[in-house]
Amino acid sequence: MFEFDQYLGFLSFLTILTIGFWLMIFLLTFVIPYWLIGALREYIKYGRKVEVEKQKK
């Protein structure tokens, strides 16, 4: 059926596929929302800071 080198190739393919799948799940559920929420917070802080500076003038 399979020779040993084909078996190792198949196992390495499954390993890479599984790592890619879990990495994509991790990025979509944690990293990207964390990045977007942080960027939104910074944008809001910057907007408030600009408003305060305008009121001081």
PyMOL Python script that loads the backbone (N, CA, C, O; Angstrom):
from pymol import cmd

cmd.read_pdbstr("""\
ATOM      1  N   MET A   1       0.839  -1.191   0.000  1.00  0.00           N
ATOM      2  CA  MET A   1       0.000   0.000   0.000  1.00  0.00           C
ATOM      3  C   MET A   1       0.883   1.253   0.000  1.00  0.00           C
ATOM      4  O   MET A   1       1.059   1.875  -1.048  1.00  0.00           O
ATOM      5  N   PHE A   2       1.436   1.630   1.146  1.00  0.00           N
ATOM      6  CA  PHE A   2       2.338   2.772   1.231  1.00  0.00           C
ATOM      7  C   PHE A   2       3.738   2.274   1.554  1.00  0.00           C
ATOM      8  O   PHE A   2       3.920   1.339   2.334  1.00  0.00           O
ATOM      9  N   GLU A   3       4.709   2.908   0.947  1.00  0.00           N
ATOM     10  CA  GLU A   3       6.077   2.668   1.392  1.00  0.00           C
ATOM     11  C   GLU A   3       6.374   3.637   2.525  1.00  0.00           C
ATOM     12  O   GLU A   3       5.608   4.570   2.764  1.00  0.00           O
ATOM     13  N   PHE A   4       7.468   3.422   3.216  1.00  0.00           N
ATOM     14  CA  PHE A   4       7.758   4.220   4.409  1.00  0.00           C
ATOM     15  C   PHE A   4       7.920   5.703   4.083  1.00  0.00           C
ATOM     16  O   PHE A   4       7.422   6.544   4.833  1.00  0.00           O
ATOM     17  N   ASP A   5       8.603   6.053   2.985  1.00  0.00           N
ATOM     18  CA  ASP A   5       8.792   7.465   2.645  1.00  0.00           C
ATOM     19  C   ASP A   5       7.478   8.131   2.249  1.00  0.00           C
ATOM     20  O   ASP A   5       7.278   9.315   2.519  1.00  0.00           O
ATOM     21  N   GLN A   6       6.581   7.380   1.612  1.00  0.00           N
ATOM     22  CA  GLN A   6       5.266   7.928   1.287  1.00  0.00           C
ATOM     23  C   GLN A   6       4.451   8.161   2.566  1.00  0.00           C
ATOM     24  O   GLN A   6       3.712   9.138   2.684  1.00  0.00           O
ATOM     25  N   TYR A   7       4.607   7.249   3.504  1.00  0.00           N
ATOM     26  CA  TYR A   7       3.913   7.384   4.786  1.00  0.00           C
ATOM     27  C   TYR A   7       4.398   8.636   5.525  1.00  0.00           C
ATOM     28  O   TYR A   7       3.589   9.378   6.083  1.00  0.00           O
ATOM     29  N   LEU A   8       5.721   8.875   5.530  1.00  0.00           N
ATOM     30  CA  LEU A   8       6.249  10.078   6.178  1.00  0.00           C
ATOM     31  C   LEU A   8       5.788  11.345   5.465  1.00  0.00           C
ATOM     32  O   LEU A   8       5.482  12.347   6.112  1.00  0.00           O
ATOM     33  N   GLY A   9       5.740  11.305   4.154  1.00  0.00           N
ATOM     34  CA  GLY A   9       5.246  12.457   3.398  1.00  0.00           C
ATOM     35  C   GLY A   9       3.789  12.752   3.712  1.00  0.00           C
ATOM     36  O   GLY A   9       3.398  13.908   3.870  1.00  0.00           O
ATOM     37  N   PHE A  10       3.000  11.707   3.800  1.00  0.00           N
ATOM     38  CA  PHE A  10       1.581  11.873   4.133  1.00  0.00           C
ATOM     39  C   PHE A  10       1.414  12.443   5.540  1.00  0.00           C
ATOM     40  O   PHE A  10       0.600  13.340   5.759  1.00  0.00           O
ATOM     41  N   LEU A  11       2.189  11.918   6.492  1.00  0.00           N
ATOM     42  CA  LEU A  11       2.118  12.444   7.857  1.00  0.00           C
ATOM     43  C   LEU A  11       2.570  13.901   7.933  1.00  0.00           C
ATOM     44  O   LEU A  11       1.966  14.695   8.654  1.00  0.00           O
ATOM     45  N   SER A  12       3.619  14.260   7.203  1.00  0.00           N
ATOM     46  CA  SER A  12       4.061  15.660   7.210  1.00  0.00           C
ATOM     47  C   SER A  12       3.013  16.565   6.566  1.00  0.00           C
ATOM     48  O   SER A  12       2.804  17.689   7.021  1.00  0.00           O
ATOM     49  N   PHE A  13       2.351  16.084   5.510  1.00  0.00           N
ATOM     50  CA  PHE A  13       1.281  16.862   4.885  1.00  0.00           C
ATOM     51  C   PHE A  13       0.135  17.094   5.871  1.00  0.00           C
ATOM     52  O   PHE A  13      -0.363  18.213   5.997  1.00  0.00           O
ATOM     53  N   LEU A  14      -0.281  16.035   6.570  1.00  0.00           N
ATOM     54  CA  LEU A  14      -1.361  16.185   7.551  1.00  0.00           C
ATOM     55  C   LEU A  14      -0.960  17.120   8.689  1.00  0.00           C
ATOM     56  O   LEU A  14      -1.782  17.891   9.182  1.00  0.00           O
ATOM     57  N   THR A  15       0.305  17.050   9.105  1.00  0.00           N
ATOM     58  CA  THR A  15       0.778  17.922  10.180  1.00  0.00           C
ATOM     59  C   THR A  15       0.730  19.385   9.749  1.00  0.00           C
ATOM     60  O   THR A  15       0.244  20.240  10.490  1.00  0.00           O
ATOM     61  N   ILE A  16       1.231  19.667   8.560  1.00  0.00           N
ATOM     62  CA  ILE A  16       1.229  21.049   8.060  1.00  0.00           C
ATOM     63  C   ILE A  16      -0.196  21.552   7.871  1.00  0.00           C
ATOM     64  O   ILE A  16      -0.499  22.700   8.194  1.00  0.00           O
ATOM     65  N   LEU A  17      -1.063  20.706   7.354  1.00  0.00           N
ATOM     66  CA  LEU A  17      -2.468  21.085   7.163  1.00  0.00           C
ATOM     67  C   LEU A  17      -3.141  21.399   8.498  1.00  0.00           C
ATOM     68  O   LEU A  17      -3.873  22.382   8.609  1.00  0.00           O
ATOM     69  N   THR A  18      -2.897  20.571   9.504  1.00  0.00           N
ATOM     70  CA  THR A  18      -3.500  20.775  10.817  1.00  0.00           C
ATOM     71  C   THR A  18      -2.967  22.041  11.484  1.00  0.00           C
ATOM     72  O   THR A  18      -3.732  22.799  12.081  1.00  0.00           O
ATOM     73  N   ILE A  19      -1.657  22.269  11.383  1.00  0.00           N
ATOM     74  CA  ILE A  19      -1.070  23.486  11.960  1.00  0.00           C
ATOM     75  C   ILE A  19      -1.657  24.727  11.290  1.00  0.00           C
ATOM     76  O   ILE A  19      -1.974  25.708  11.962  1.00  0.00           O
ATOM     77  N   GLY A  20      -1.798  24.684   9.976  1.00  0.00           N
ATOM     78  CA  GLY A  20      -2.385  25.821   9.254  1.00  0.00           C
ATOM     79  C   GLY A  20      -3.824  26.071   9.652  1.00  0.00           C
ATOM     80  O   GLY A  20      -4.248  27.218   9.797  1.00  0.00           O
ATOM     81  N   PHE A  21      -4.574  24.996   9.829  1.00  0.00           N
ATOM     82  CA  PHE A  21      -5.977  25.138  10.224  1.00  0.00           C
ATOM     83  C   PHE A  21      -6.090  25.801  11.590  1.00  0.00           C
ATOM     84  O   PHE A  21      -6.852  26.754  11.756  1.00  0.00           O
ATOM     85  N   TRP A  22      -5.336  25.303  12.573  1.00  0.00           N
ATOM     86  CA  TRP A  22      -5.442  25.866  13.915  1.00  0.00           C
ATOM     87  C   TRP A  22      -4.873  27.275  13.979  1.00  0.00           C
ATOM     88  O   TRP A  22      -5.360  28.098  14.754  1.00  0.00           O
ATOM     89  N   LEU A  23      -3.853  27.569  13.181  1.00  0.00           N
ATOM     90  CA  LEU A  23      -3.322  28.929  13.131  1.00  0.00           C
ATOM     91  C   LEU A  23      -4.372  29.890  12.581  1.00  0.00           C
ATOM     92  O   LEU A  23      -4.528  30.998  13.093  1.00  0.00           O
ATOM     93  N   MET A  24      -5.088  29.472  11.544  1.00  0.00           N
ATOM     94  CA  MET A  24      -6.130  30.330  10.981  1.00  0.00           C
ATOM     95  C   MET A  24      -7.258  30.549  11.992  1.00  0.00           C
ATOM     96  O   MET A  24      -7.763  31.665  12.118  1.00  0.00           O
ATOM     97  N   ILE A  25      -7.651  29.508  12.704  1.00  0.00           N
ATOM     98  CA  ILE A  25      -8.684  29.652  13.734  1.00  0.00           C
ATOM     99  C   ILE A  25      -8.215  30.626  14.818  1.00  0.00           C
ATOM    100  O   ILE A  25      -8.976  31.496  15.243  1.00  0.00           O
ATOM    101  N   PHE A  26      -6.972  30.482  15.262  1.00  0.00           N
ATOM    102  CA  PHE A  26      -6.419  31.366  16.290  1.00  0.00           C
ATOM    103  C   PHE A  26      -6.385  32.814  15.813  1.00  0.00           C
ATOM    104  O   PHE A  26      -6.749  33.721  16.561  1.00  0.00           O
ATOM    105  N   LEU A  27      -5.953  33.034  14.584  1.00  0.00           N
ATOM    106  CA  LEU A  27      -5.884  34.398  14.065  1.00  0.00           C
ATOM    107  C   LEU A  27      -7.264  35.023  13.933  1.00  0.00           C
ATOM    108  O   LEU A  27      -7.453  36.189  14.277  1.00  0.00           O
ATOM    109  N   LEU A  28      -8.218  34.264  13.443  1.00  0.00           N
ATOM    110  CA  LEU A  28      -9.554  34.819  13.219  1.00  0.00           C
ATOM    111  C   LEU A  28     -10.333  35.049  14.499  1.00  0.00           C
ATOM    112  O   LEU A  28     -11.202  35.920  14.539  1.00  0.00           O
ATOM    113  N   THR A  29     -10.044  34.289  15.548  1.00  0.00           N
ATOM    114  CA  THR A  29     -10.841  34.432  16.763  1.00  0.00           C
ATOM    115  C   THR A  29     -10.166  35.265  17.847  1.00  0.00           C
ATOM    116  O   THR A  29     -10.846  35.747  18.753  1.00  0.00           O
ATOM    117  N   PHE A  30      -8.850  35.447  17.780  1.00  0.00           N
ATOM    118  CA  PHE A  30      -8.183  36.175  18.845  1.00  0.00           C
ATOM    119  C   PHE A  30      -7.348  37.350  18.332  1.00  0.00           C
ATOM    120  O   PHE A  30      -7.553  38.481  18.773  1.00  0.00           O
ATOM    121  N   VAL A  31      -6.442  37.117  17.441  1.00  0.00           N
ATOM    122  CA  VAL A  31      -5.460  38.140  17.054  1.00  0.00           C
ATOM    123  C   VAL A  31      -6.113  39.283  16.287  1.00  0.00           C
ATOM    124  O   VAL A  31      -5.886  40.448  16.614  1.00  0.00           O
ATOM    125  N   ILE A  32      -6.908  38.979  15.289  1.00  0.00           N
ATOM    126  CA  ILE A  32      -7.506  40.042  14.473  1.00  0.00           C
ATOM    127  C   ILE A  32      -8.507  40.876  15.280  1.00  0.00           C
ATOM    128  O   ILE A  32      -8.449  42.103  15.192  1.00  0.00           O
ATOM    129  N   PRO A  33      -9.427  40.283  16.067  1.00  0.00           N
ATOM    130  CA  PRO A  33     -10.300  41.127  16.897  1.00  0.00           C
ATOM    131  C   PRO A  33      -9.527  41.959  17.919  1.00  0.00           C
ATOM    132  O   PRO A  33      -9.879  43.111  18.173  1.00  0.00           O
ATOM    133  N   TYR A  34      -8.479  41.385  18.504  1.00  0.00           N
ATOM    134  CA  TYR A  34      -7.660  42.125  19.465  1.00  0.00           C
ATOM    135  C   TYR A  34      -7.016  43.331  18.786  1.00  0.00           C
ATOM    136  O   TYR A  34      -6.998  44.425  19.348  1.00  0.00           O
ATOM    137  N   TRP A  35      -6.496  43.135  17.593  1.00  0.00           N
ATOM    138  CA  TRP A  35      -5.867  44.218  16.837  1.00  0.00           C
ATOM    139  C   TRP A  35      -6.894  45.292  16.469  1.00  0.00           C
ATOM    140  O   TRP A  35      -6.610  46.483  16.597  1.00  0.00           O
ATOM    141  N   LEU A  36      -8.074  44.889  16.018  1.00  0.00           N
ATOM    142  CA  LEU A  36      -9.097  45.863  15.624  1.00  0.00           C
ATOM    143  C   LEU A  36      -9.609  46.660  16.816  1.00  0.00           C
ATOM    144  O   LEU A  36      -9.805  47.871  16.707  1.00  0.00           O
ATOM    145  N   ILE A  37      -9.830  46.003  17.950  1.00  0.00           N
ATOM    146  CA  ILE A  37     -10.311  46.705  19.139  1.00  0.00           C
ATOM    147  C   ILE A  37      -9.250  47.685  19.629  1.00  0.00           C
ATOM    148  O   ILE A  37      -9.582  48.806  20.015  1.00  0.00           O
ATOM    149  N   GLY A  38      -7.983  47.282  19.621  1.00  0.00           N
ATOM    150  CA  GLY A  38      -6.906  48.184  20.033  1.00  0.00           C
ATOM    151  C   GLY A  38      -6.792  49.384  19.114  1.00  0.00           C
ATOM    152  O   GLY A  38      -6.589  50.505  19.579  1.00  0.00           O
ATOM    153  N   ALA A  39      -6.920  49.159  17.805  1.00  0.00           N
ATOM    154  CA  ALA A  39      -6.851  50.264  16.848  1.00  0.00           C
ATOM    155  C   ALA A  39      -8.022  51.225  17.039  1.00  0.00           C
ATOM    156  O   ALA A  39      -7.857  52.441  16.940  1.00  0.00           O
ATOM    157  N   LEU A  40      -9.189  50.681  17.310  1.00  0.00           N
ATOM    158  CA  LEU A  40     -10.369  51.523  17.543  1.00  0.00           C
ATOM    159  C   LEU A  40     -10.207  52.357  18.806  1.00  0.00           C
ATOM    160  O   LEU A  40     -10.566  53.534  18.821  1.00  0.00           O
ATOM    161  N   ARG A  41      -9.668  51.760  19.866  1.00  0.00           N
ATOM    162  CA  ARG A  41      -9.422  52.511  21.103  1.00  0.00           C
ATOM    163  C   ARG A  41      -8.454  53.659  20.871  1.00  0.00           C
ATOM    164  O   ARG A  41      -8.677  54.777  21.337  1.00  0.00           O
ATOM    165  N   GLU A  42      -7.369  53.374  20.143  1.00  0.00           N
ATOM    166  CA  GLU A  42      -6.388  54.427  19.870  1.00  0.00           C
ATOM    167  C   GLU A  42      -7.005  55.540  19.031  1.00  0.00           C
ATOM    168  O   GLU A  42      -6.721  56.716  19.261  1.00  0.00           O
ATOM    169  N   TYR A  43      -7.844  55.184  18.064  1.00  0.00           N
ATOM    170  CA  TYR A  43      -8.501  56.179  17.225  1.00  0.00           C
ATOM    171  C   TYR A  43      -9.417  57.068  18.059  1.00  0.00           C
ATOM    172  O   TYR A  43      -9.457  58.283  17.865  1.00  0.00           O
ATOM    173  N   ILE A  44     -10.153  56.457  18.989  1.00  0.00           N
ATOM    174  CA  ILE A  44     -11.054  57.238  19.853  1.00  0.00           C
ATOM    175  C   ILE A  44     -10.249  58.147  20.779  1.00  0.00           C
ATOM    176  O   ILE A  44     -10.605  59.310  20.969  1.00  0.00           O
ATOM    177  N   LYS A  45      -9.165  57.622  21.356  1.00  0.00           N
ATOM    178  CA  LYS A  45      -8.308  58.447  22.220  1.00  0.00           C
ATOM    179  C   LYS A  45      -7.750  59.639  21.452  1.00  0.00           C
ATOM    180  O   LYS A  45      -7.736  60.761  21.961  1.00  0.00           O
ATOM    181  N   TYR A  46      -7.290  59.394  20.227  1.00  0.00           N
ATOM    182  CA  TYR A  46      -6.730  60.466  19.409  1.00  0.00           C
ATOM    183  C   TYR A  46      -7.797  61.515  19.106  1.00  0.00           C
ATOM    184  O   TYR A  46      -7.519  62.713  19.149  1.00  0.00           O
ATOM    185  N   GLY A  47      -9.015  61.070  18.801  1.00  0.00           N
ATOM    186  CA  GLY A  47     -10.102  62.009  18.517  1.00  0.00           C
ATOM    187  C   GLY A  47     -10.427  62.867  19.724  1.00  0.00           C
ATOM    188  O   GLY A  47     -10.671  64.065  19.584  1.00  0.00           O
ATOM    189  N   ARG A  48     -10.432  62.274  20.900  1.00  0.00           N
ATOM    190  CA  ARG A  48     -10.700  63.054  22.124  1.00  0.00           C
ATOM    191  C   ARG A  48      -9.575  64.044  22.393  1.00  0.00           C
ATOM    192  O   ARG A  48      -9.821  65.177  22.808  1.00  0.00           O
ATOM    193  N   LYS A  49      -8.351  63.617  22.157  1.00  0.00           N
ATOM    194  CA  LYS A  49      -7.220  64.500  22.375  1.00  0.00           C
ATOM    195  C   LYS A  49      -7.276  65.710  21.435  1.00  0.00           C
ATOM    196  O   LYS A  49      -6.972  66.830  21.846  1.00  0.00           O
ATOM    197  N   VAL A  50      -7.655  65.489  20.202  1.00  0.00           N
ATOM    198  CA  VAL A  50      -7.771  66.579  19.238  1.00  0.00           C
ATOM    199  C   VAL A  50      -8.881  67.543  19.661  1.00  0.00           C
ATOM    200  O   VAL A  50      -8.735  68.759  19.535  1.00  0.00           O
ATOM    201  N   GLU A  51      -9.995  66.992  20.166  1.00  0.00           N
ATOM    202  CA  GLU A  51     -11.087  67.865  20.616  1.00  0.00           C
ATOM    203  C   GLU A  51     -10.650  68.726  21.803  1.00  0.00           C
ATOM    204  O   GLU A  51     -10.987  69.909  21.864  1.00  0.00           O
ATOM    205  N   VAL A  52      -9.909  68.148  22.738  1.00  0.00           N
ATOM    206  CA  VAL A  52      -9.421  68.901  23.896  1.00  0.00           C
ATOM    207  C   VAL A  52      -8.468  69.999  23.447  1.00  0.00           C
ATOM    208  O   VAL A  52      -8.527  71.119  23.954  1.00  0.00           O
ATOM    209  N   GLU A  53      -7.598  69.688  22.507  1.00  0.00           N
ATOM    210  CA  GLU A  53      -6.654  70.695  21.995  1.00  0.00           C
ATOM    211  C   GLU A  53      -7.387  71.834  21.291  1.00  0.00           C
ATOM    212  O   GLU A  53      -6.980  72.991  21.399  1.00  0.00           O
ATOM    213  N   LYS A  54      -8.462  71.520  20.573  1.00  0.00           N
ATOM    214  CA  LYS A  54      -9.220  72.570  19.888  1.00  0.00           C
ATOM    215  C   LYS A  54      -9.933  73.471  20.905  1.00  0.00           C
ATOM    216  O   LYS A  54     -10.021  74.684  20.710  1.00  0.00           O
ATOM    217  N   GLN A  55     -10.439  72.874  21.988  1.00  0.00           N
ATOM    218  CA  GLN A  55     -11.137  73.667  22.994  1.00  0.00           C
ATOM    219  C   GLN A  55     -10.179  74.569  23.753  1.00  0.00           C
ATOM    220  O   GLN A  55     -10.585  75.640  24.203  1.00  0.00           O
ATOM    221  N   LYS A  56      -8.921  74.174  23.909  1.00  0.00           N
ATOM    222  CA  LYS A  56      -7.951  75.001  24.619  1.00  0.00           C
ATOM    223  C   LYS A  56      -7.591  76.246  23.823  1.00  0.00           C
ATOM    224  O   LYS A  56      -7.249  77.274  24.407  1.00  0.00           O
ATOM    225  N   LYS A  57      -7.661  76.167  22.508  1.00  0.00           N
ATOM    226  CA  LYS A  57      -7.284  77.315  21.665  1.00  0.00           C
ATOM    227  C   LYS A  57      -8.342  78.336  21.594  1.00  0.00           C
ATOM    228  O   LYS A  57      -8.171  79.356  20.925  1.00  0.00           O
TER     229      LYS A  57
END
""", "prot")
cmd.dss("prot")
cmd.show_as("cartoon", "prot")
cmd.util.cbc("prot")
cmd.orient("prot")
